[in-house]
Amino acid sequence: MINKRIWSTVIIFLITISGINAQTPDVFRLEYMSMPKNKDEVALTRLKIVANVPIKVGKEDNFIIGGEYNKFAYVLDQEVAFDKDVFKDFHVIDLNLAYMYRYNEDWRFIGVVTPRISSTLNEPLQKNDIAMNVTVGVLKEKKNVEKPTRLVLGLSYNSTVAFRIPLPVLYFEKRFDPKWAYVIGAPKSALKFYRTEKSVFQTEFILDGYYANLQNNMLLPNGNSAAAISSSAALITLGYQHTIAKNMFVYGFMGHTLFNNGVLRNEERKESIILNNESSFYFRTGFRIGL
């Protein structure tokens, strides 16, 4: 049986580098997100499924196999001179392969390789549908103390971003009071209030986004081509999580974007046309099984 603390350590690292908005490690997660129609006549929904399986290697090391599936539904009610049905649905599928080496009681070295399919999948799989993310880092955790802390430092390389250079990873969490904890990092910072151990209120600042290949490229009215759809957003949310049984939780969050930028991009990942730059309301709810 894998050690609970080791399993927690690896999945917290996966949470940090993948943007999963979790409070504790998840064996399973089912989540629904909605951004209703805004002034640009754009609406977005997302269905997320996450699963993780640990495999013990020797006495101290561990290998984690994890998967995440996201289905996006994009509604564009603007009158446009191109086929918006090309990107009405798109998918992001990740396979996380992580290895954790225990250096000592507090420090662990972790490497993660994430093959990704990110595409509209209108046709059989294409070369541009596949990407690769690689992350290396360290994690230091102190749990059985008066004020528990968790620190993650690392570098992450994502082949889908415009600037293909390793980017820093940072996550720091501290429960500074029996009722309060904070998280500082990217893609999420948060403040948590523990009404009870089973009842937690939380406010978040989140950086979120997606990138998906368009299998059917388009020529746009402005003369540019469209080969991919992408979005970046900053969000403020307020939410609640309730424990319904041991390691089983339901949660809900609502909020608003501070900025939102949805665009079509060409083969060089340069902006071809803006689809959405108006703010939106944001809702997220789900069920998860933690460790």
N, C-alpha and C positions, 0 to 999 in steps of 0.2 A: 504494500500500500504506500502510495507516494506521501511524503511528508507534507502536511497541510501548509506549513509556512513556506516551503519551497514552491509549491504550486501557486500560492498566493503571490509570491515574488515574481514569477515568470509572467503571470497573466496581468499583473499591474503594469509590467513593462510593455506588454502588448497593447494594453489600454492606452498608455501614454503615446506610443508611436503611431497608433492607428486612428486615434481620435474617438474611440469608443467612449461615450459619456457614461461611465459607470462609477459607482461608489466603492464597490468591492469586486473581487474576481467573479467571473461568471462561467459556469459550466454550460448554461443555455440562456439565451435571451430572444424574446420575440417583441418587436417594437414597431409602432406605427407613428409616423410624423406627417404633419400637414402644415403647409403654408398657403392659406386661402388666397383667392384672387385679390390682387392689389390694383393700384392705379394704372399700371402697365398692362392690365388684363392678363396677368400671368399667375398661375397656381401650380403648386408642386406638392406631391405626396411621395412618401417613401415607406416601403416595408423592409424591415431589417430582421435577419435571423443570424444568430451567432452560436457557435458550439466549439468547445475546446476539450481535448483529451490529453492527459499527461502520461508519459511513459518513463519509468525510472531507469536510469543508466548507471550501473555500479552502485556505490554506497552514497555518493554525494551529488552526482550530476543528474540532469533531467532533460528529456526531450519532450517538446510540446507540439502536438498537431492541432491546429485550430482553423476554423473556416468561418467566413462571413459572407452573407449574400444580401445585396441591396437591390430592390427593384424600385425605380423611379417612374412616376407618371407625370408628364409635363403638359400642362394645358396652356395654350397660347391663343387667346381670343382676339388678338389684333388682326386686322386685315393686312395680310402680307402677300407679296408677289413671289412666293416660293412655297414649296410643299412642306408645311409644318408637321405633317404626319410622319415624316422621316424620323423625328426625334420625340414623338409623343410618349414612347416607352424606351427606357434604357436600363442597363444592368451593370452592377459592379460586383465582381466575385473575387474574393481573396482566399488564398491558402497560406496560412501562417505556419512556418516551420521554425521553431525556436529551440536553441540549445542554451542551457544555463550551467555555468561552471561556478561552484562554490569556492571562493578564495579563502574566506574565514567565516566566523560566526555572523558578522555584520555585512560583509561585502560580497557581491556576486557579479560575475561578468556574464553578459547575455548577448547573443547574436540572433538576429531574426532575418530570414529570407522570405519575402512575400511575393510569389507570382500572382499577377492580377489580370483578370479579364474585365475590361471596361468598354462597353459597346452597346449599340442599339440592337445588335444581334438579329437584324432583318435577314441576313444571309449567313451561309456557313462561315465559320471562324476565319478571320483574316489576320495578317501579320500585325497591323496597327491596333488590333483589339487587345493585344497582349503587352503587358508592361512588367517591370521588375522593381521592387523596392527592397533595399537592404539597410538594416539598422544594427549598430553595435553600441554597447553602452555598459554602464555599471549601475547597480542599485544598492543603496544602503537603507536598512530598515531596523528601527528599534520599536518593538511592540510592547514588551512587558515592562514598561516604565510608566511613570506618572503622566508624562506628556508624550504619547507615541508620535513618531515621525517616520516619514518615508521620503527618500530622495532618489531621483533618477536623473542621470546625466548621460548624454550620448550624441551620436551623429546619425542622421538618416538621409539616405539617397533615394530619390523618387524619380524614375525615368519619365514620368508624364508631365513634370513641371517645366516651365519655360527655361529656367536657369538650372541646368543639370549639374549642380554642385551639392555636396553634403550640407545639410542644414542641422543646426543644433536642436537637441531634444532636452527639455527641462520639465521636471515635475517635482513639486515639493508639497507635502501634506503634513499638517501638524494639528493634533487635537490639544489645543492650549488650555482647555477648560473642560470639565465633565459634560457641559452642555454645548460647547462650541468647538468647531474645527474650521480650518481654512485650507484651500488648495491654491497654489500659485504655479502657473505653467502655461504651456501651449500644447494642445489647442483649447484647454479649458482652465479657468480659474473659478473658484467657488467659495462660498461661505455657508457652513452647515450649522443648523440648530437642532440639537437632539432633545425634543420634547420628552421622549422616553427612548430607550434603546430600540423600540419597535416603531417609533414615530419620528420621522426626520423631515424638517423643512430645509430647503436649500435654494439659494440664489446663485446663478451662474453667469459668467461671461464666456462665450464660446466663439471660436473661429471655426467655420464649417465651410464645406465646398465639395465639388465633385468635378470629374473630367471623364468624358466618354467619347469614344470614336464613333463617327457617323459612317456606317458601312456604305451608304449611298451618298457620295459627295454631291454638293449642290453648287450651282452658279447663282450668285445673288444679284439682285437688281443694280447694286452699286459697282458691279464688275468683279467683286471679290469672290473667292470660293469658300465654301464651308466644309471642313473635314472633321470637326469635333464640336461638341457643346461643353461648356464649362460654367462654373459659378463659384463665387466666393462671397462670404457673408460674415458679419459680426453680429452676435445675438446677445441680448440680455434676457434671462428667464427666471421664473420663480416656480418652484415645484414642491412636491411632497412624495415621500416614499413610506409605505406601510409594510411591515412584516406580517404575512398571513400564516406562515408556518416556519419551522426551522429552515433557514437558508432559502426561503421562497418569498418573493417580494412583488408588489405591484407599485407602480409609480405614475405620476403625471406631471407635466410641466407646461407652462404657457409663457409666452414672451413676445418680443418684437425685435426686428432687425435694426441695427444701427446703420449699417450700409448693406447693400445687396447689389451684386453685379453679375448678371447672366449674359453670356455672349456666345456667338458662334465663332470658331477659329479656323484658320487655314492650315495647310500642311506644315507650315513652319511654326505653328501655335501662336501666330499673331492674330490680333482681334480683327474679325471681318465685319461683324455687325453686332450692335447691342440689342438684346432682346428684353432685358429687364434691369433697371437700375433704381426702381422705387422700393421703399421699405415695405415690409410685410409683417402680419401677425404670424405667430409660430406656436404650434401645439405638438406635444410629444407624449405618448403614453405607452406602457408596456408591462410585460411580466418577465421576471428573470429568476433563475436558480443560481444562487451563489454557492460558495464553498463554506 
